[in-house]
Amino acid sequence: MPDRVPQPEAGREAVRILAIGSPQGVRALIHQLHNLGFAEAGNWSRLMPTGKPGEVMSILTWHVWVK
C-alpha cells in the first residue's frame, strides 16, 4: 500500500521560515524567538550546511489560516 501524503486542512497553508547564518547565530535566533513565544525551539529543523564555509540554515514550518 503506498504511503499517503497528509492533505492540508481547508483554509490552512504551510509557510516555511528560513534562518541562515553561523551556527551560533542561528541557534541564538531560534532561542530568542522561543523566549518571545513565537515558536518552540524543537520545532525548527536540525542545522544544515548551506555550502558556504561556517554557514548553516534551519527551517521552521508554520501553519497559517488563509482566506
C-alpha positions as semicolon CSV with decimal commas, in nm:
position;residue;x (nm);y (nm);z (nm)
1;M;0,000;0,000;0,000
2;P;0,154;0,338;-0,095
3;D;0,229;0,599;0,171
4;R;-0,040;0,859;0,197
5;V;0,062;1,223;0,199
6;P;-0,145;1,416;0,453
7;Q;-0,366;1,672;0,285
8;P;-0,363;2,025;0,424
9;E;-0,664;2,129;0,623
10;A;-0,902;2,353;0,429
11;G;-0,810;2,717;0,484
12;R;-0,464;2,639;0,624
13;E;-0,134;2,673;0,447
14;A;0,219;2,569;0,542
15;V;0,468;2,857;0,529
16;R;0,841;2,796;0,582
17;I;1,064;3,039;0,768
18;L;1,437;3,009;0,693
19;A;1,720;3,122;0,923
20;I;2,070;3,138;0,770
21;G;2,393;3,232;0,946
22;S;2,666;3,095;1,167
23;P;2,568;2,800;1,386
24;Q;2,588;3,024;1,693
25;G;2,378;3,296;1,532
26;V;2,106;3,061;1,409
27;R;2,084;2,888;1,748
28;A;2,066;3,227;1,923
29;L;1,782;3,340;1,693
30;I;1,587;3,017;1,748
31;H;1,617;3,051;2,126
32;Q;1,530;3,422;2,123
33;L;1,217;3,352;1,917
34;H;1,132;3,071;2,160
35;N;1,172;3,308;2,458
36;L;0,938;3,556;2,285
37;G;0,675;3,281;2,249
38;F;0,700;3,273;1,869
39;A;0,779;2,903;1,824
40;E;0,914;2,613;2,023
41;A;1,287;2,569;1,968
42;G;1,232;2,199;1,895
43;N;1,003;2,278;1,600
44;W;1,295;2,404;1,389
45;S;1,486;2,162;1,167
46;R;1,835;2,049;1,260
47;L;2,115;2,283;1,148
48;M;2,204;2,203;0,787
49;P;2,507;2,326;0,593
50;T;2,442;2,579;0,317
51;G;2,755;2,502;0,118
52;K;2,932;2,816;0,238
53;P;3,205;2,761;0,500
54;G;3,080;2,832;0,852
55;E;2,720;2,888;0,740
56;V;2,414;2,679;0,830
57;M;2,039;2,702;0,791
58;S;1,735;2,587;0,985
59;I;1,373;2,579;0,869
60;L;1,052;2,624;1,065
61;T;0,723;2,517;0,907
62;W;0,447;2,745;1,031
63;H;0,079;2,680;0,957
64;V;-0,136;2,983;0,890
65;W;-0,503;3,035;0,814
66;V;-0,560;3,188;0,472
67;K;-0,874;3,334;0,322
